């Protein structure tokens, strides 16, 4: 794209974003036609969230609907909040209640939780989402601007500063984004809002209850007095004439509809909340012995967030302000000074680490005499926790190590599983200023993420016969695979309100351990392959477990507990590596996926009395011989005695219905709002079929390769069956699972070192 094209694209972007200012009458016509454009703060925030739609996810074993807004779609997912869907949904439910005025108007939303759980990402996600929504036609946000220059025959007019004004520079926007309808007298405004709500079927009505801010009121009063002295009869018409008042849209951002109070912000409470008086301006303005609102800075968090959202970040650093905010939500007003009040329409959200709760509970033992009891009653708490889904933790870890931002939105568990197990290559510069490609081998990120998740799970409710790894897998995919049986999450009972996700290894610890390994040359060598630049799953697990006791973030008890939990993770990851090696060794003996898919389609047609389209486009009955051959030769479940000719006996029919059709019906139910097609189901999603696609054993290897010796794997003699098989296996691992030659060499060596112990 040329430079001119980039400039043209930028012009088009701004043209789509901003509108020409309009008169108050034109604005009223607009909102009568589209009432949602006049939404109050909480309703607007809710609309922005809902406009992005939802998607289905599985968290802690349960299927949930998640608002895509929290995936940060407008920013390519850079600040997506991973997991905590239930917390986010509860936050949206609160917004819905607050927006509708159903009993939570006086509440301040409180988001609490340990570090690295996504709270700060929520703040950024809200800012990004609201900014981009305000650029759309459906999300336009409006305020007013005033021009009083020339009414008194001089050029002083209304001002924020001390420079003279003229022409277009005479227009001054409301410093706190006042709602355009707040210009109307209260009784007229109430009738107008009632008319708006009559024209919409939205279950949440529009509310405009705020009066003009003091700056705008100064302009209004100035114009009213001027025209009243002139004897003008239609005062409101004169005051709101387009030469004095315009309605303009603005793009929501920090400082314009979004107020953010950071942990490092300082100053007296009033200054942090609403702003401060400017002494120089007070002296220059003709205030006649009073404080003129024109001389106020309006840069406090409530002023910036008026009209939409106020966020107090790291609220424990601003605990003194929380008492000041106590009555703001229900009274919807704050004072600039004695006698000068300002109405506020904003959704307040405070974000904190657990230390704020300790401050709020410091007088809890005084029960009825607790001075903070009223404040605690106003706070509506939502707790963020550490992720307990393997896939989400893996995704988060990749984000921490790279600049990848795309949100994982898989269509099936098999697709998600591939992403979890993928390798990762990062280019790292060493102390000699040389750049090396460091490879995290397949399953390395999976191992790190799984270990972190396992440390966060409550061990007390792990089902009999299972371990924490099983619980982690159950939380992530919603079921466990036991042989060719699938056991769904709802068959297990977990402690409601348990400690899952309350503590454990944070992603920042895992990230730092991996980063250290990138800068540590591994003590291994190979004549031809850069194995010293490969980080294996066991390298990460060993480093994470060994450094727990010296990490200041963990207590001694936590370090000891977490160290013990690494063993089942190592066992699981080794099983995954072993499976990869076996599949690669036996690749030529596998049934191809097309044959399996044909069998599934045949069985589905047989069960539903439907026909199948053949290669010539003809519709024919399912072939009983094909199904029989597959079940006998590939599945190995039956023999000729189980059939009457090609017709299946009772045992075969029961197998098809219980093992194949039941699995397909599960997918049909999950896709009940879409058109279900058998072809859309991955064979790997049907438990009994997984055995056909790749569950080989070392006994199979022994039978197939009689002269194979795993003890020769590291340096197999040339011309032997072991050498030929190794060459083929390493190549297959690269093609099938995206190993590099170096990581395939290391992984297969590790697996064979364990296999050789029991080979004879």
N, C-alpha and C positions, 0 to 999 in steps of 0.2 A: 504494500500500500504506500502511495506517495505521501509526501508531507501535506500537500493540499487536501488529499482525501482524509487524512487524520483531522485536519482543521475543520473540514466540512462535517465530519462525524461528530466532532465536539460541538459545533454549532447546532446540529440536529438534536443532540442530547440536551442542550440547554433549552432549545425551543420546546422540547417535550416536557421539560420540567417546570418552566415558569409561564404564567399567564399575564396578560396585560391587566393592570389594576381596573377594577370595576366600581360602579356606584353602589351604594347601599341597597337601592331598589333592585338593581340587577342581581346582587347577591341573594336577596330575599327570593326573587324569582327562581334562582338556581337551586336553593335549598328546598323550596316548595316542590320542585320537580325531583330533587335527589336529597331527601332528608338526612341521609347518612353523612353528608358532608358537613353537617352542623353538630356532629357527635361531640359529647363531652369526653373528658380525658380517658376514663376507664373504658368507655364504649369504643373509643377510637383504638385504644391499645388492643382490646379484644378483637376488633375487626381486622386489625393488621395481622394478628396471630392466625385467625381463622381463614383469612384470604389465601394463605399459603397452602392450605389443604392438610391432609394427614396421610400417614403410611402405617403399615402393620409391622410391628417388631415383636421379638420374643425376649423378655427380660425376666430373670429369676424363674424361668420355666413357664411363664404365663404369656399369652398373646395379648398385646396391647396396641391401641391406636396412639400414634405419636404425631404431634403437630410438626409439620415440616419447617415451620418458622424457626424452630430451635435447632435446625440443621444449618442455619445461616445460609440459605440458598442464594440470597442476593450477593453474597461475597464468596461464592464458590466453596462454601463450607469451612472457610478459614477459622471461624470462631464457633463452629458447631459444638453444641453441648452433647457429649456422648453419654448415653444412659440416663439414669435418673428420670425416666419418662413418667413414672408415677408422681414424682414430686412436681414436675412441670405441668402435668395434667391437673394436679390439685391447685397449682398457681393459677391456671386458666379458669378453673372452677371458681376460685375466689374472685377473679376479675369479672366473671359472669354475674356473680351475686352482687358485687359492688356496683357494677354498671347498671344493674336493674334495680338497685336500691333495696335489695332483699336482705337487710339485716347486718351486712358487714361494712356499711359505709364508714363506721368509725375505726375500722381496722387498718393497721399499718402492716404490710406484708413483710415478713422477716424470713430471709433465706440464710440458713445456718449450716455449718458443716466444716470438716477439717480442710486443710490446704490441699490444692490439686484435685478438687472434686468437681470443678466446672462452674463455680459461682461467679468468678470474674469473667469467664467466657459468656455467661448469661448476660452480664452487663453489656459486653461488646456486641453480643448477638441482638439484644434489644435495640441498641443504638443503630446498628447496621440495618436491621429489619424495618425500623420505624422511618429511618432516613429514606430508604428505597421505596417504601410504601407511600410516603408523602409525595414521591415523584410521579405516582400513577394517577390516572384520572379518578379512580375510585377512592384514593387516599389523600386527595388534596386537603391541605390545612390552610386556614385563612385567619387573618387578623386585620387590624385597621391601622391607617396612618392619617395624620392630621396636617393641615396647613392653615395657619391663622395669620400669615404675613399679609400686611397691607390693610387689615381691618381698622388699624388705628392711625393710618397715615404714615407710619414709620416702617423700618425694616427689621425691627427687633424680633418680633414674632416669638414662636415657641422654639426652644433649643435644648440640646443635651450639652452643648459646649459654649465657648465664648466667641466663635467666629461668626461674622455676619452671614445671613442667609438670603437667598434669592432664587426665583424660578423653581426648577425641579428640586433644588437643594432645600427648599422651604418645607418639604414633606418630612415628617418625623413619625416613624413607626412606633406602635406601642412597645415599650421596652420589655413587657412581660407577656406578649402574644395574646392580648385580650381578645375574647371571642367577639366577632362582629355583631352578634345579636345582643350583646351586653350594652350596646348604644341605646337600645330602646328602653323607655320607661318600664318599670317592672310589670305593671298591669298589661300593657300592650305586649310585652315580651312573653308573658305567660300565655296569652291568647294565641300568639304566633307559634309558640312551641307546641301548643295543643293542636293547632292546625297541621303542623308538620307530622305529628304522631298519628293523626287521623289518616294521613295519606300513605302510611307505610304499614306493612304487616310484620315488621320486625318485632320479636318478642321483648326486645329491650328498647324502651322509649328514649328519645333524645331528652337531655336535661340541660338547660342553660340557666343557672341560678346565680351566676357571678355578676357583680356590678363592674363598671369600668374601673380600671386601675387608676391610682391617683394621678399619674402623668396625663392619661387621656381625660380624666375628669377635669383637670386643670384647663385643658384645651376646650372641652365641652362647655364648662362654666364661663370661660372667657368669651366664647362665641355667643352663648346664650345672653350674657349681660350686654354684649355689644348690640345684638339685634333687638333685644328688649328695649334698650334705650332709644333705638331708632324707630320703635313703634311697629316693628314687623309682627304681623298677626300669626303667620304660620312659622312659629319659632323652630320646631323640629326640622321642618323642611329647609329652613335657612342654615341651621347648624350643620346638617348632614348633606348640604349641597356638595356636589362632586368637586367644587373648587376648594372645599374644606376637608372633606372626608372621602377616603377611598378604601376599598376592601382589596387586599392583595394576598396572594398565596405565598407561602414560604416553605422552604425545604427544612424539615425537622432535622435538628442536629444538636450536639452538645452546646448549650447556651441559647438555643432557640427551640423551646419545647421540651428539651431534656436537660435537667440539671443533675450534675454529678459532683458530689462532695468526696474528694479523695482523702486518703488517710493523712497525707502531708499538709492538707489545707489548714491554715491557722487563722486566728483572729477572734474577736469577741463573738458570742453566740448570735447576736443580731446581724452582724456583718456576714457571718457564714450562712445564715438563713435567708436573709432578704437583700442585704447590701448595706451601704453606708452613705452618710451625708458628705458632700464635697464642699468644704469650707469656702474655697475660692468662688465657686458658683453661687453659694448663698450670699456672698458679699456683692457679686455683680448683678444678680437678679433683684428686681424691685419687689421684695417679698413683704414689704409693709409690716415688718415686725413678726412675721410668721415663717415657718420653714416651708419653702416652696418645693413641691414634689419634683419639679424640674431639676432640682439640685441633688437628687438622689441617684446613686450609682446603679441600682437594680441588678447587681451582679451576684447576689446570693443564690444558693442552690434552689430555693423555692421560686424565686423570681425567674431563673433560667428555665426551670421545669414547669412553670405555669402553662396550662393548656394541654399537658400530656403526662410527663413522667419525671419523678424526682428520685434519685438513687443516692443513698448514703453508703459509700463503700468503706469496708473495714470499720464498721460502726462502733466497735469497742474504743476506737480512737476519738470518737465523737459522742461518747455516752452522755456528756453533759447536755447535748442538744436534744436527746430523745425526750426528756421531760418537757422541753420547749415545744416539741412537736405533738405533745399529748392530745391537744384538742383541735389540731388543724384539720384532720380528716372529716370530723363531723361538723365543726363550725365553719370550715372552709374559708378561714380568714387568718390574717397575720398582720401585725402592726409594723409600720415603718418607724413610727414615733407616737408619742401620746397624742391622741386625737386624729391620727392619720392611719387609717386601716386599709388593708388591701385584700380583696377576695382572691382566693386561690382555688383553681380547679386542676388538681394534679393527682396522679396515682403514686403514692409513696412506697418505695421498696428499700429496705435496709439489708445490707449484706454483712455477714460477720463470720469470724471463726468462733470456735466454742468458748473462747475467753469472755465473750460478751455475756453469755449465760451465767458464768461465774459471777460477774459483776452484778447482774440483775438479781441473783439469788443470795447476795451477801447478807440481806436482812431477813431471809426466809424463816429463820427460827423465831422471829417475832410475830409470826402469823398475822393476826388482824392489825398489828401495828407496823407492818412492813410498808415503808414509805414508797416503795417501788411497785406496790401491788397494782395500782391503777394503770401504770405504764405496761406492766406485763399482761394485763387483761386486754390492752389495746393491740398488742403484737400478735399477729397470726403467723405462727412458726411453721416453716417447711424445711426439713433437714435433707441436705445433700449428703450422699454417702459415696464411698469408694465404689468403683465399678465391680460388679460381681459376674459379669459376662466375659468369657474368654475372648470372643470376637471383638467386643468393644474395647477391651484393654489392649488387644493387639493393634487395633486401629489407632488408638490413642498413642501407643508407643511408636508406631510408624510416624505419626505426626510430630512427635517430639524429636525424632531423629532425622527427619527430612522436612521438605517444604510441601509434602503432599497434604492436600486439604479436602479432596473429594470424599463425600460421605458414602460409606458402604451401604448399599441398598440391594441386597441379594434377593434373587427370586427363589432360592432354595438353600437348604443347609449345605448341600454338596458344593455349591458355588461359594458359599461363605467359608467353608472348610478349606477350599483351595487358597483363598486369600489369607487365611490364618497361617497356613503352612508355607507360604511363599518365602523365598529368600529375599535378601535386601543387600544391595551394593552401595557403599558410601565411599566417596573419594576423600582421603585424609592426607594432610601434609605433615610430614615428620620433622624431627629436629634438624635434619640436614636439608630442609627445604625441598624434599622430594615428595611427590604426590603418589600415593598408592591406592589401589582399589581394594577396600576392605569388604569382604563378603560375610554377611550373616547367613550361614547355611540354612537350607530349608529346615523348618521346625525350631530354629533358634529364637525368633521372636515369639513363636507359640509357647516355647518353654518358659521364657522370661515372663510373659503375660500370665500363663497358667499358674506359675509359682506365686506371682503377686496376688492373683485372685484367690488361690488356696489359703493364703495367709489371712484373708479378709472374711472367710466363711466360719460360721458357728459350727463347731464340731459336735455339739451336743445333740443335734437332731439328724445326724447322718444315718440313713437307713441301714438296718442290719445287712451285713454282707457287702457293704459298699464303703468307699472311702471318700475323702474330700475331693479328689479328682473327679469321681463319678458325680458328686454334687455339682461341681463346677460345670461339667458337661451337660448335666440335666438343666441347669439354669440357662445355658446358652442356646440349646436346641430344642428344649421342651420335652425330651424323651431320652431314655437310655436304650442302647442296643445290647440285648443279652441273647447271644446266639442268633437265631433268626426270628426272635421275638422282640417286639418293640414295647417298652414299658413307658407309658406317658407320665408326665410330671404330676398330674392330678391323682395318681395312684400312691404318691408319697405324701407324707404329712410333715410339713416344716413349721417351726415355731413362728406363729404370727407375732410380728413386732420384735423378732429376735435381733441378734447383734450382727447379722450379715452386713458387711460393708461399713460398719462403724469404725473399724481400725484395720491395720494391716500395712503392707509395704506400699508406699505411694509410688506413683509412676515416675516421679522425679528421681527417686533412689534408683529404680531400675534403669532409667535413662542414663544416669551418671555412671553406673557400673558398666554399661555397654560402651559408653564414650571412653572410659578408661581402657577398656579392652581394645578399642580401635587404636589406641596409642601404645599398646603393649604387644611387641612381636612375640608370637607364640613359639614355644620351644619345641618345634617340630620341623623336619626338613624332608625334602624330596628332590631327587635329581632333576626332575623336569617340571614339576608343578609348584606354584606359589602357595603351598599349604600353610606357610607362616602367616599369611594374610587372611586366612579363613577363621572366623569365630564360630565355634561349634556350640550346640545347645548346652553340652555339659560344661563348656568354658564359662558360660553365663551363669548357670545354676551354681557352679562351685564358687564363683566370685561373689555372687549375691549372698550365698549362705555364709561364706567365710568372713565377709565384712560386716555382718549384722552386729556383732558384739562391739565393734569400734565406731559404729555410726551413732552420733549423738541423738538422732531422732527416735531411737528405740530404747526402751528400758531394758534392763537385764532379763527380766521375765519374758518380755516380748521377743527379744533376740533368741533366747533359748527355745521358746515355743515355735517361732518361725523356722529355726534351723531344723527342727525335727520334721517339719512338713515338706521338706525338699525331696525326701525319698520317694513317695508315691508319684511325684511329678517326674523324677528321673526315670522311674519305671515306665510311666505312660509314654514319655517321649521316646525312650528306647524302643518300645513296642511300635511306635509310628515309624521310626527309622528301619526297624526290622521288616515291617510290612512293605516299605518302599523297596528295600533290597530284594525281598522275595518276589514281589511283583515284577521287578526288572529282570530277575533271573528267569522267571517262568512266563515272560511276556508272550512267547510263541505258543504257549499252551493255553492261553486265556481264550475264552469265548468272546468274539468281537461284539461290541455294543450293539451293532445293527441287528445281529441275530437275537440278542436279548430283547431289544425293543420290538422286534417282529413277534416274538412269543407273547409279550405283554399285550400287544394289540390284538393278537388272536384270542387270548383268554378273555379280554374285555368284551370283544364281539360275541364270543361264545356265551358269556354270562348274560348279555343284554339282548340276545337274539337279533343282533345287527349284522350287517355285511361289511366287508373290507374292500377298499379300492385297491386293485392290483396295479402292476406296472403299466398295463395297457389302458388304465382308466376305467376298467370294468368292475362292477360291484359283485363280489363272490362271497360265499359262505366261508367262515373260518375253517382252516384245514385241520381236521382231527389228527392226521398223521404227523404233521409238523409239531403240534403240541406234545404228542406222545413221545416223539423222538427226543425233543428238548428235555422233557421231564425225566426220561430214562438215562440218556447219555450225558447231559450236562448237569442236571440237578442231582442225578443219582439217587432220587427219592423212591423210585418205583421200578418194577420190572413188568414183563409181559403178563404175569398173572393178575396184575391190577387193572387190566383192560379187557374188554370183550371185543376182540378185533382192535379197532382204533377208538372205540367208545370208552370213555373213562368210567371206572368203577366208583363206588361210593367214597373210598378213601381219596382218590384223585380229585373228585368233584369237591370234597370238603377242603382239600389242600388249596385248590384254585380259589375257592370262595374266601377261605380264612386268611390265606397268605398273600394272595395277589389282589383280589377284588376289594378286600377290606382296606388295603393300603391305598388303592386308587380312589376309593370313596372318600378316604380322609382328605386327599388332595382336592377332590371335587367339592367337598364341603368348604375347604379353605378358600376355594376360588368360586364360591357360589354366586358372587356378584359379577363374575365374568363368564365367558364361554369356556367350558372345560373341554380340554383335548388331551387324550392319552399321551400324545406326542410331547406335551408340555412337561410331563413328569419324567425326571431323571431316573433311570433304573436303579441308581444308587440309593434313591429314596425309598425303595421297597426292600425291607430287611432281608427277605429270603434270597433276593437276587444279588445282594452284595457278595454272597459266597461264590456265586458263579463268576463274578467279574474280577475276582482277585484274591480270594482267601486261600492262599496256598500254604503248605506246611513244609518243614524241612524233610519230612518223609517223602513228600512229592519230589523234592529236589534229589534225594537219594535214589529214588526209583528212576528218575529221568536221566540223571548224570551219575552213572555208577562209578566212574573213576575220579569224581570230584573230591578234593581234599581241602577243607577250609583252612587248615593249618599252613597251607602253602600260599594263601591269598596275598600276603604282603609282597612277596617276590616269587610268583609262580614260575616254575621251569618252563621255558618256551616249548611249544609243541604239545603241551599237556592239555587235557580237557579243562583243568582248572584255569589255565592261562586264557584259553578261548572263552570260557564262560565269564571270566572277570572282564575281559575286553567288551564283551557283549553287554554285561550288566552295567558297567560304568556308562556306556553309551546310552543304554535305555533309561538310566536314571536321569541323564541330562535331557532326553527327549520327553519323558513322561512327567517328570516332577521339577524340571527347571534347575536341577543341580548344575554347578560348574564341574569341570573335570576334577578340580582339586577337592571340592566338597564331597563329590561322589566317592573319590578315593578314600577320604578320611572317614566318611560315614560307613562305607562298606567294610573298611578295616575294623572299625569299632564293632560293628555287628558280628563280623566273622571271629573276632577275638573272643566274643562271648559264646558263639555257637561251637567253636572248636573244643571247648571244655567238655561238651556233652555229645560230641559227634559220634564216638564209637559206642 
